[in-house]
Amino acid sequence: MAIFYNLPPAKPEYEKTLLGMAWFLINTAERSRREGILSLQADMDTEQAFNDFAGEDFPQKISLYGRNFIRNLFMDICDGVEISDIEKIAFYKIASSQKLGGDEEKLALMMAAEGVHSIYEGANPRVLAMKLASMIGEELGAKLMSDFEKRDDENRAEYLRRLEESSEQKEQRAHTAREVYLSGNFENIVWLDDITVKKIAEENLDFLAQAIAFCDYEIQSKIFRCVSPETKEKLDAELLEMKKPSVECQKKIMDSLYCS
């Protein structure tokens, strides 16, 4: 559910600020899904910690008031404040503040508030990118999604490059299902051969998406590479709806390895 319904127009000259804010939120969402929301707490504790975390690519036109606004929203979700209360805080602070640097900063902070809301819900970074793109007009939105797809393709290419290793290295990577089961680590399924992964995926298809939701790109890619196009399409759709990983489903798959 959107917090804001009336947005300032996204002018072309706002590009650096709005796209910079979008990428800050997307990158933060990816880290939160990988490491958990509480992993962000240390980077939000102080102004200096936030500035170090945000880095040089963070929009320079965001004022100190704006930076503290974003930092406090993240601290609120780390502290367990109800999301409905966070929405109200964000809405009224932006609506009533006289300290914002015009529509450019106002729209950027609206994006930040919507982004924090999505991160709290564990939204897929791709879904977050689409949401932010819808807030910044057709031209800038198209550029954001184009850049997002390009980066996604680069990540995929890097993963495929790592797969092109020598036969000896591939042999070293190969582990039996029993060895992965004994390791007790679901992420170690990436070391299984493709035939075993395909078999495990087919046997556990009903809850496979729940098991691999929020896992690293390498794990999801391993699964996708071993299943049919129809199954991949089904998993893609289900993953977009996932809000948190299921350790129970991961355990079921690990248990199935014992019998493989």
ZAMARGU-4260 file (C-alpha; in steps of 0.2 Angstrom, whole numbers, plus 5000, padded with zeros to 4 digits):
<rodrens>
0) 5000/5000/5000 | 5007/5017/4995 | 5010/5030/5008 | 5009/5045/4996 | 4997/5048/4982
5) 5001/5065/4977 | 5019/5066/4971 | 5029/5081/4964 | 5033/5080/4946 | 5050/5071/4942
10) 5059/5084/4931 | 5073/5079/4920 | 5085/5089/4930 | 5081/5079/4946 | 5089/5063/4938
15) 5105/5062/4948 | 5096/5064/4964 | 5081/5053/4961 | 5091/5039/4953 | 5104/5040/4966
20) 5091/5038/4979 | 5083/5023/4970 | 5100/5014/4969 | 5103/5018/4988 | 5087/5009/4992
25) 5089/4995/4980 | 5106/4991/4987 | 5100/4992/5005 | 5086/4981/5001 | 5098/4968/4994
30) 5108/4968/5009 | 5093/4967/5021 | 5087/4952/5012 | 5104/4944/5013 | 5109/4948/5030
35) 5093/4953/5039 | 5085/4970/5044 | 5095/4971/5060 | 5111/4971/5050 | 5107/4989/5046
40) 5106/4995/5064 | 5125/4998/5066 | 5125/5009/5050 | 5111/5020/5056 | 5116/5023/5074
45) 5125/5040/5070 | 5125/5053/5057 | 5143/5048/5053 | 5139/5029/5052 | 5125/5033/5040
50) 5136/5044/5029 | 5149/5030/5028 | 5136/5018/5024 | 5127/5029/5011 | 5144/5032/5002
55) 5149/5045/4989 | 5135/5040/4977 | 5121/5045/4989 | 5112/5061/4982 | 5122/5076/4987
60) 5106/5087/4987 | 5099/5078/5001 | 5100/5090/5016 | 5106/5085/5034 | 5087/5085/5039
65) 5084/5073/5024 | 5098/5061/5029 | 5092/5061/5047 | 5074/5058/5041 | 5080/5042/5031
70) 5091/5036/5045 | 5078/5038/5058 | 5065/5028/5047 | 5078/5014/5046 | 5081/5015/5065
75) 5062/5014/5068 | 5061/4997/5058 | 5076/4990/5067 | 5068/4995/5084 | 5052/4986/5079
80) 5041/5001/5078 | 5024/4996/5069 | 5025/5000/5051 | 5008/5009/5051 | 5016/5021/5064
85) 5031/5023/5053 | 5020/5027/5038 | 5012/5041/5048 | 5028/5048/5054 | 5035/5049/5036
90) 5019/5056/5029 | 5017/5070/5042 | 5036/5075/5043 | 5037/5077/5024 | 5020/5086/5023
95) 5024/5098/5037 | 5043/5101/5035 | 5049/5118/5030 | 5067/5112/5029 | 5066/5103/5013
100) 5075/5109/4997 | 5060/5110/4986 | 5051/5097/4976 | 5067/5088/4971 | 5072/5083/4989
105) 5053/5081/4994 | 5051/5068/4980 | 5067/5059/4985 | 5062/5058/5003 | 5045/5051/4997
110) 5054/5037/4988 | 5065/5034/5003 | 5049/5032/5014 | 5041/5020/5002 | 5058/5011/5000
115) 5059/5009/5019 | 5042/5002/5019 | 5046/4989/5006 | 5062/4984/5015 | 5052/4981/5031
120) 5041/4969/5021 | 5056/4960/5013 | 5051/4965/4996 | 5061/4958/4981 | 5073/4971/4975
125) 5066/4970/4958 | 5049/4974/4964 | 5056/4988/4974 | 5065/4995/4958 | 5048/4994/4949
130) 5039/5003/4963 | 5052/5017/4963 | 5052/5018/4944 | 5033/5021/4945 | 5036/5036/4956
135) 5049/5046/4945 | 5040/5048/4928 | 5041/5038/4912 | 5058/5043/4906 | 5068/5042/4922
140) 5058/5026/4927 | 5063/5018/4911 | 5081/5023/4914 | 5081/5015/4931 | 5074/4999/4925
145) 5086/4998/4910 | 5100/5000/4922 | 5093/4988/4934 | 5091/4975/4920 | 5109/4978/4914
150) 5116/4976/4931 | 5106/4960/4933 | 5113/4953/4917 | 5131/4958/4922 | 5128/4948/4938
155) 5122/4933/4929 | 5137/4934/4917 | 5149/4935/4931 | 5141/4919/4939 | 5141/4910/4922
160) 5160/4915/4920 | 5164/4907/4937 | 5155/4891/4931 | 5167/4890/4917 | 5181/4882/4927
165) 5193/4867/4923 | 5187/4849/4925 | 5198/4847/4940 | 5190/4862/4949 | 5173/4855/4944
170) 5177/4838/4952 | 5183/4847/4968 | 5166/4856/4968 | 5156/4840/4967 | 5149/4834/4983
175) 5137/4820/4986 | 5119/4823/4992 | 5124/4814/5009 | 5139/4826/5011 | 5128/4841/5009
180) 5115/4834/5021 | 5128/4831/5034 | 5135/4849/5032 | 5118/4855/5039 | 5120/4871/5028
185) 5106/4873/5015 | 5117/4885/5005 | 5129/4870/5001 | 5116/4863/4988 | 5126/4874/4975
190) 5140/4860/4976 | 5128/4847/4970 | 5129/4841/4952 | 5115/4847/4941 | 5106/4830/4940
195) 5104/4829/4959 | 5098/4847/4960 | 5085/4844/4946 | 5079/4828/4955 | 5078/4837/4972
200) 5069/4852/4964 | 5056/4841/4956 | 5053/4831/4972 | 5051/4847/4982 | 5042/4858/4970
205) 5027/4862/4981 | 5038/4872/4993 | 5054/4875/4983 | 5051/4894/4981 | 5048/4896/5000
210) 5065/4887/5003 | 5075/4898/4990 | 5067/4915/4994 | 5080/4927/4999 | 5094/4915/4996
215) 5110/4921/4987 | 5109/4924/4968 | 5121/4909/4965 | 5108/4897/4974 | 5093/4903/4965
220) 5103/4902/4948 | 5108/4885/4952 | 5090/4879/4954 | 5084/4889/4939 | 5097/4881/4928
225) 5092/4864/4932 | 5073/4865/4930 | 5061/4867/4915 | 5056/4884/4908 | 5039/4881/4915
230) 5045/4877/4932 | 5056/4893/4932 | 5042/4904/4927 | 5031/4896/4941 | 5046/4899/4954
235) 5048/4917/4947 | 5030/4921/4950 | 5030/4913/4968 | 5046/4922/4973 | 5039/4939/4970
240) 5026/4935/4983 | 5038/4929/4996 | 5041/4940/5011 | 5052/4930/5021 | 5062/4913/5019
245) 5056/4897/5026 | 5069/4888/5037 | 5056/4874/5039 | 5055/4871/5020 | 5074/4872/5018
250) 5075/4858/5032 | 5063/4847/5022 | 5074/4848/5007 | 5089/4845/5017 | 5081/4829/5024
255) 5076/4824/5007 | 5095/4824/5002 | 5098/4810/5015 | 5088/4798/5005 | 5095/4803/4988
</rodrens>
